[in-house]
Amino acid sequence: MSKFNVLHHELVPEHYLVDEKDESSILKKLQTEKSKLPKINVTDPAIKALMELHGDIGPNRIIKIVRKNPNVGITEYYRITASEVFK
């Protein structure tokens, strides 16, 4: 049985690992700090799928999420990876 890649499912938005050299420009564009970004757990299935492409993704890395909606169009969201359990 082949392994299912969640990123290939039509209902899962596109996820990208932001290059560390591009992080500061994104934070400047968003006028925020890394610590203020919403978190996404490193155990999230989409992050695990990204790890297969990029190797280990530790905490404190920025993930770009691109959502496509026929009514709104294309929107970009940013999350920061975290390894703690959310409450």
C-alpha positions as a Markdown table, in Angstrom:
| # | Residue | x | y | z |
|---|---|---|---|---|
| 1 | Met | 0.0 | 0.0 | 0.0 |
| 2 | Ser | 1.4 | 3.4 | -0.9 |
| 3 | Lys | 1.8 | 6.2 | 1.6 |
| 4 | Phe | -0.8 | 9.0 | 1.2 |
| 5 | Asn | 0.5 | 12.5 | 0.9 |
| 6 | Val | -2.0 | 14.9 | 2.5 |
| 7 | Leu | -0.7 | 17.8 | 0.5 |
| 8 | His | -2.0 | 16.2 | -2.7 |
| 9 | His | -5.6 | 16.2 | -1.4 |
| 10 | Glu | -7.9 | 18.7 | -3.1 |
| 11 | Leu | -9.3 | 20.1 | 0.2 |
| 12 | Val | -5.9 | 20.7 | 1.8 |
| 13 | Pro | -4.5 | 24.2 | 1.0 |
| 14 | Glu | -0.9 | 24.5 | -0.4 |
| 15 | His | 1.8 | 24.6 | 2.3 |
| 16 | Tyr | 5.3 | 25.9 | 1.8 |
| 17 | Leu | 8.3 | 26.1 | 4.0 |
| 18 | Val | 9.6 | 29.7 | 3.9 |
| 19 | Asp | 13.3 | 30.0 | 3.3 |
| 20 | Glu | 15.0 | 31.5 | 6.4 |
| 21 | Lys | 16.6 | 34.3 | 4.3 |
| 22 | Asp | 13.0 | 35.4 | 3.3 |
| 23 | Glu | 11.5 | 35.4 | 6.8 |
| 24 | Ser | 12.5 | 38.9 | 7.7 |
| 25 | Ser | 11.0 | 40.4 | 4.5 |
| 26 | Ile | 7.7 | 38.5 | 5.2 |
| 27 | Leu | 7.6 | 39.7 | 8.8 |
| 28 | Lys | 8.3 | 43.3 | 7.7 |
| 29 | Lys | 5.5 | 43.1 | 5.0 |
| 30 | Leu | 3.1 | 41.8 | 7.7 |
| 31 | Gln | 4.3 | 44.3 | 10.2 |
| 32 | Thr | 4.6 | 41.7 | 13.0 |
| 33 | Glu | 7.1 | 39.5 | 14.9 |
| 34 | Lys | 7.6 | 35.8 | 14.5 |
| 35 | Ser | 6.3 | 35.2 | 18.0 |
| 36 | Lys | 3.0 | 36.8 | 17.2 |
| 37 | Leu | 2.2 | 34.5 | 14.2 |
| 38 | Pro | -0.4 | 31.8 | 14.8 |
| 39 | Lys | 1.2 | 28.4 | 15.5 |
| 40 | Ile | 1.0 | 25.1 | 13.7 |
| 41 | Asn | 2.2 | 22.0 | 15.4 |
| 42 | Val | 5.1 | 20.1 | 13.9 |
| 43 | Thr | 3.0 | 16.9 | 14.3 |
| 44 | Asp | 0.4 | 18.4 | 11.9 |
| 45 | Pro | 0.0 | 16.0 | 8.9 |
| 46 | Ala | 0.8 | 18.9 | 6.4 |
| 47 | Ile | 4.0 | 19.7 | 8.3 |
| 48 | Lys | 5.0 | 16.0 | 8.3 |
| 49 | Ala | 4.5 | 15.9 | 4.6 |
| 50 | Leu | 6.7 | 18.9 | 4.2 |
| 51 | Met | 9.3 | 17.2 | 6.3 |
| 52 | Glu | 9.5 | 14.4 | 3.7 |
| 53 | Leu | 10.5 | 17.1 | 1.1 |
| 54 | His | 12.7 | 19.3 | 3.2 |
| 55 | Gly | 14.0 | 17.1 | 6.0 |
| 56 | Asp | 13.5 | 18.0 | 9.7 |
| 57 | Ile | 11.5 | 21.2 | 10.3 |
| 58 | Gly | 12.1 | 22.3 | 13.8 |
| 59 | Pro | 10.1 | 24.8 | 15.8 |
| 60 | Asn | 10.1 | 28.5 | 15.0 |
| 61 | Arg | 10.0 | 28.1 | 11.2 |
| 62 | Ile | 7.5 | 30.0 | 9.0 |
| 63 | Ile | 5.0 | 28.1 | 6.9 |
| 64 | Lys | 3.2 | 29.8 | 4.1 |
| 65 | Ile | -0.4 | 28.5 | 3.5 |
| 66 | Val | -2.1 | 29.4 | 0.2 |
| 67 | Arg | -5.9 | 29.0 | 0.1 |
| 68 | Lys | -7.9 | 29.2 | -3.1 |
| 69 | Asn | -11.6 | 30.1 | -2.9 |
| 70 | Pro | -13.9 | 30.8 | -5.9 |
| 71 | Asn | -15.6 | 33.6 | -4.0 |
| 72 | Val | -12.6 | 35.3 | -2.4 |
| 73 | Gly | -9.7 | 34.3 | -4.7 |
| 74 | Ile | -6.2 | 33.4 | -3.5 |
| 75 | Thr | -5.3 | 34.3 | 0.1 |
| 76 | Glu | -2.0 | 33.7 | 1.9 |
| 77 | Tyr | -1.6 | 32.9 | 5.6 |
| 78 | Tyr | 1.5 | 32.4 | 7.6 |
| 79 | Arg | 2.0 | 30.1 | 10.6 |
| 80 | Ile | 5.0 | 29.4 | 12.8 |
| 81 | Thr | 5.9 | 25.8 | 13.7 |
| 82 | Ala | 5.8 | 24.9 | 17.3 |
| 83 | Ser | 6.6 | 21.7 | 19.1 |
| 84 | Glu | 4.5 | 22.2 | 22.3 |
| 85 | Val | 1.1 | 20.7 | 22.9 |
| 86 | Phe | -1.6 | 23.3 | 22.4 |
| 87 | Lys | -4.2 | 23.8 | 25.1 |
